[in-house]
Amino acid sequence: MTFEPRGGLRTGARLVLGLFFSVVVPHLAHAQEPCDLTGPAAVFPRIPLCAFAGAYRDSSIVAPNRCVGSFTGPMTPAVEERARTISLRFRRDRRVEARPDFGGYRIYRVQNYSSVADTSRMVLIRRYSRQPGDEIMWNFSVVDTSLNFRCKNTIVNDSIVTFIDSDSTGYYARVCRRRDPQNDPDGRCLSPGDSVLILKAPPGPHDGFRTWYTITYEAKNSVPDGTYSDLFIPDTLHCATPQTPQLCPNLNNRLLNLMAEPVEPTAGPTANLERVIVVPNPFRASAPWDSPVNHEVHFLNLPSDARIKIYTVNGDLVAELAHTDKIRDFERWDLKNASGQDVSSGIYLYRVEASTFTFQDRFIVIR
């Protein structure tokens, strides 16, 4: 289901028929096949989820105001090839949503170069909230007293939610349409009610960056101002003091539902060498997104077959990379020379050769 809040911004939460959970997309070679989430229900608080490169498409795109669960299934093609875009799909738990302490779902994301996700750096990028006053954050069916998913007084089958990152990422914030910053440094509205809700979106996934997602349950707020925290589910089986559950670790944590393998968004090979870039540029070893061990840069927008030569400003050949990939449009360089030693800080030139065409540019390394 697609929801259009004021200002025309789209949340992009798309819900699809339970009958069409598993979709085969053979033509989209560079995107993972959308996952099958129809297996046995996970034990609470586990949430079945999967992610793949590209934007998942269903009938809600052409009928955004129609109740979900009555659609004919995914559109053709089911996954749109789109750069810097990942589709995250997860399975709802109707019994959990019927709990009085259920406050919603929280989606976290982390991007880095290493092969292991760092959950301490995860960022909350989307909330599907059932908190009072957060109706705009929940744009699909609700669970009724009979544990049915119900939309507009109709029982539907939308147990799978599809979150599109980056066109649906972000959070809603209330801002003033008119304010007087000169006389009111706090930025309060000029008149009561003179405000609108806007969707503030952080940067989307980067091409070639390993990206992990996880989902937790949000607790229903117990105080008027709200805490908007993860639902506390004590782990009494691995607790030293099971008789006092409030002192036990919380099972509903970011590590529990963390994806086993990361996703690498990419738009696929490109034939235009002038689009080749290096990220990050400049490379900074102390950057928060960089692994403290596996330093690397990525050459993006490469054709299927290319050779990359890296030189110093004096013209000395530092390293040479052979790129042969019909799926991904990037190649990694570990910032080591041909002898396996780390390169030093400085300006480096690179030359991309593909067939009879060449392209060259430069990038900076800061240790």
C-alpha positions in Angstrom: 0.0 0.0 0.0 1.3 3.4 -0.9 0.4 6.4 1.3 0.7 10.0 0.1 1.0 12.4 3.1 0.8 16.1 2.8 3.5 17.5 0.5 3.4 14.5 -1.8 6.1 12.5 -0.1 5.6 8.8 -0.3 6.4 6.4 2.6 6.7 3.5 0.1 5.4 0.8 2.4 4.1 -1.7 0.0 2.1 -4.7 1.1 1.5 -7.7 -1.0 -0.8 -10.7 -1.1 0.2 -13.6 1.1 -0.5 -15.8 -2.0 2.5 -14.2 -3.8 5.2 -14.3 -1.2 7.8 -16.0 -3.4 8.5 -14.4 -6.8 11.0 -15.6 -9.4 12.7 -12.7 -11.3 15.1 -14.4 -13.7 15.6 -11.3 -15.9 17.0 -9.2 -13.0 20.4 -10.8 -12.9 22.0 -8.3 -10.5 19.2 -8.5 -7.9 18.7 -11.3 -5.5 15.5 -13.2 -6.0 12.9 -12.0 -3.6 12.8 -14.4 -0.7 10.2 -16.9 0.3 8.8 -15.9 3.7 6.0 -18.5 3.7 7.7 -20.9 6.1 6.6 -21.7 9.7 6.0 -18.6 11.8 9.1 -17.5 13.7 9.1 -17.8 17.5 8.5 -14.4 19.1 10.5 -12.1 19.1 12.1 -13.3 15.8 10.9 -11.6 12.7 11.4 -13.3 9.3 13.0 -10.8 6.9 15.0 -10.7 3.7 16.5 -8.0 1.4 17.6 -7.7 -2.2 18.8 -5.0 -4.6 16.2 -3.2 -6.6 12.7 -1.9 -5.9 9.9 -4.4 -5.4 6.8 -3.6 -7.3 3.2 -4.6 -6.6 -0.3 -3.5 -7.5 -0.4 -0.8 -4.8 1.7 1.3 -7.2 -1.3 1.7 -9.6 -4.1 1.5 -6.9 -2.6 3.2 -3.7 -6.0 3.7 -2.1 -7.3 0.2 -2.6 -7.3 -2.2 0.4 -4.3 -4.5 0.3 -4.9 -8.2 0.2 -7.2 -7.9 -2.8 -4.5 -7.2 -5.3 -3.6 -9.6 -8.1 0.0 -9.9 -7.0 3.3 -8.4 -8.0 3.6 -6.4 -11.3 5.8 -7.4 -14.2 8.7 -7.0 -13.7 8.4 -7.7 -10.0 11.7 -5.9 -9.2 12.6 -2.6 -10.8 16.3 -2.1 -11.5 17.2 1.0 -9.6 20.5 2.3 -8.3 21.1 2.8 -4.6 17.8 1.0 -3.8 17.2 -2.1 -1.6 13.9 -3.8 -0.9 13.4 -5.1 2.6 10.6 -7.5 3.2 9.4 -8.8 6.6 6.6 -11.0 7.9 4.1 -9.5 10.4 3.1 -11.4 13.5 -0.6 -10.9 14.1 -0.5 -12.4 17.6 2.2 -9.9 18.6 0.4 -7.0 17.0 -2.7 -7.9 19.2 -0.6 -7.5 22.4 -1.4 -4.4 24.5 2.3 -3.6 24.8 2.9 -3.7 21.0 4.0 -0.3 19.7 5.2 -1.1 16.1 8.2 -2.2 14.1 11.6 -0.5 14.0 13.9 -1.0 11.0 17.7 -0.4 11.5 20.5 -0.3 8.9 24.3 -0.3 8.9 26.7 0.0 6.1 30.4 -0.7 6.1 33.2 -2.5 4.3 33.8 -5.3 6.7 32.3 -8.8 6.4 30.6 -8.5 9.8 27.9 -6.0 10.7 28.5 -3.7 13.6 25.2 -3.4 15.4 26.4 -0.6 17.7 26.6 1.6 14.6 23.1 0.8 13.4 20.8 3.7 12.6 17.0 3.7 13.0 15.7 4.5 9.5 12.0 3.7 9.7 9.3 3.2 12.2 5.9 1.6 11.6 4.2 2.9 14.6 1.0 2.1 16.5 1.6 4.7 19.1 -1.3 7.2 19.7 -0.8 10.2 17.4 1.4 8.2 15.0 -1.3 7.1 12.7 0.6 8.5 9.7 3.4 6.0 10.4 1.1 2.9 10.0 -0.4 2.8 6.6 -1.6 -0.8 6.3 -4.1 -3.1 7.9 -4.6 -3.7 11.7 -5.3 -6.8 13.6 -8.8 -7.2 14.9 -10.1 -9.1 18.0 -10.3 -12.3 15.9 -6.6 -12.0 14.8 -7.6 -11.1 11.3 -5.8 -8.4 9.2 -8.5 -5.9 8.5 -8.5 -2.9 6.2 -11.5 -0.6 5.8 -13.8 -3.2 7.4 -12.5 -5.8 5.0 -10.4 -8.9 5.9 -7.2 -8.9 3.9 -4.1 -10.9 3.6 -1.2 -8.5 3.8 1.1 -10.3 6.2 4.2 -9.3 4.3 5.5 -5.7 4.4 7.9 -4.4 1.7 10.0 -1.4 2.7 11.8 0.3 -0.1 15.1 1.9 0.9 15.8 4.7 -0.1 12.6 6.1 -1.5 10.7 5.3 1.7 13.3 5.7 4.3 13.2 8.4 7.0 10.9 9.7 9.7 8.2 12.3 10.0 8.9 15.6 11.7 6.6 18.6 12.3 7.9 21.8 10.9 6.5 25.3 10.7 5.3 26.7 7.3 5.9 30.2 8.6 8.2 31.3 11.4 10.1 34.4 12.5 13.8 33.3 13.1 14.8 36.9 13.9 12.5 37.4 16.8 12.0 33.8 17.7 15.3 31.8 17.7 13.5 28.7 18.8 11.7 28.6 15.5 8.2 28.3 16.9 5.3 28.7 14.5 3.8 32.2 14.0 0.3 30.9 14.7 -1.1 27.7 16.5 -1.6 24.9 14.1 0.6 26.5 11.4 2.7 23.4 10.8 3.0 20.4 8.5 4.5 16.9 8.7 7.4 16.2 6.4 9.4 13.1 5.7 13.1 13.6 6.6 15.2 11.0 4.8 18.8 10.1 5.6 21.1 9.2 2.7 20.1 6.0 1.0 22.2 2.9 0.5 25.4 3.4 -1.6 26.3 1.3 -4.6 28.7 -1.4 -3.6 28.5 -0.9 0.1 27.7 -3.9 2.2 24.4 -3.2 3.8 22.7 -5.0 6.7 19.2 -4.6 8.1 17.5 -5.8 11.3 14.0 -5.3 12.8 12.9 -5.0 16.4 9.5 -4.6 18.1 8.7 -1.2 19.6 7.1 -1.0 23.0 3.8 0.8 23.5 4.5 4.1 25.3 3.5 4.0 28.9 4.0 7.7 29.6 2.4 10.7 27.8 5.6 12.0 26.3 6.6 8.5 25.2 9.9 6.7 25.3 9.7 5.0 21.9 12.0 2.2 22.9 12.4 -1.4 22.0 9.9 -3.8 23.6 11.5 -5.5 26.6 11.4 -9.3 26.4 13.6 -10.8 29.2 15.9 -13.7 28.3 15.1 -15.8 31.3 16.9 -18.9 29.9 20.3 -17.3 29.8 19.9 -15.0 32.8 21.7 -15.3 36.1 18.6 -14.0 38.0 15.5 -15.4 36.2 13.4 -14.7 39.3 13.9 -11.0 38.5 13.2 -10.8 34.8 13.7 -7.0 34.7 17.4 -7.6 35.3 17.7 -10.1 32.4 19.1 -9.2 28.9 16.5 -8.1 26.3 15.8 -10.7 23.6 14.3 -8.1 21.4 17.6 -6.6 20.3 19.2 -5.6 17.0 21.4 -8.7 16.8 18.5 -11.2 17.0 16.9 -10.5 13.6 20.1 -9.3 11.9 20.4 -10.5 8.3 23.0 -13.3 7.9 24.4 -11.8 4.7 24.6 -8.2 3.5 23.1 -6.7 0.4 25.2 -4.8 -2.1 23.0 -2.4 -4.1 24.1 -1.7 -7.7 22.6 -0.5 -10.9 24.5 -3.1 -13.0 27.3 -2.6 -15.5 27.4 0.6 -17.6 29.0 1.1 -21.0 29.8 4.8 -20.4 33.3 5.0 -18.9 32.8 8.7 -18.1 30.5 7.6 -15.3 33.2 5.7 -13.5 33.9 7.2 -10.0 35.8 6.2 -6.8 34.1 6.1 -3.4 34.8 7.3 -0.9 36.9 10.1 -2.3 38.7 11.2 -0.4 39.3 8.0 1.5 39.7 8.7 5.3 41.0 5.9 7.4 39.2 7.4 10.5 35.8 7.7 8.8 33.0 6.1 10.9 31.8 3.9 8.0 35.2 2.4 7.3 36.3 -0.9 8.8 39.3 -0.5 11.2 40.9 -3.6 9.5 39.7 -3.9 5.9 40.4 -0.6 4.3 39.2 -0.3 0.7 37.7 1.9 -2.0 35.3 1.1 -4.7 35.4 1.8 -8.4 31.7 2.3 -9.4 29.8 2.3 -12.7 32.2 -0.1 -14.5 31.4 -2.0 -17.7 31.2 -5.8 -17.6 34.9 -6.2 -18.6 37.5 -3.6 -17.7 41.1 -3.2 -16.4 41.9 -0.6 -13.8 45.4 0.7 -13.4 46.4 2.8 -10.3 49.4 5.2 -10.4 51.1 7.7 -8.2 51.3 11.3 -9.3 54.8 10.5 -10.5 53.5 7.9 -12.9 54.6 4.8 -11.0 52.2 1.8 -11.3 50.8 0.9 -7.8 48.3 -1.7 -8.5 46.3 -3.3 -11.4 42.7 -4.7 -11.1 40.9 -6.9 -13.5 37.2 -6.5 -13.5 35.0 -9.2 -15.1 31.5 -9.2 -13.7 28.2 -9.4 -15.6 26.2 -8.5 -12.5 28.0 -5.9 -10.3 29.2 -2.6 -11.6 32.0 -2.1 -9.0 35.4 -3.4 -8.1 37.1 -3.2 -4.7 40.7 -2.1 -4.1 42.2 -2.9 -0.7 44.6 0.1 -0.9 47.6 -2.2 -1.1 50.3 -2.1 -3.7 51.5 -5.1 -5.8 53.7 -6.2 -2.9 50.8 -6.3 -0.5 51.8 -3.2 1.4 49.4 -0.4 2.4 49.7 2.6 0.3 50.5 5.9 2.0 48.5 9.1 2.0 48.5 11.1 -1.2 46.9 11.7 -4.6 46.5 8.7 -6.9 45.6 8.5 -10.6 43.5 5.7 -12.0 43.0 4.6 -15.6 40.1 2.4 -16.7 40.5 0.5 -20.0 37.6 -1.3 -21.7 38.0 -2.5 -25.2 39.4 0.4 -27.2 38.1 3.1 -24.8 39.9 4.6 -21.8 39.0 7.0 -18.9 41.2 8.4 -16.2 40.8 10.5 -13.1 42.2 10.8 -9.6 41.3 10.2 -6.0 42.8 11.0 -2.5 43.9 8.7 0.3 44.2 10.1 3.8 45.6 7.7 6.4 
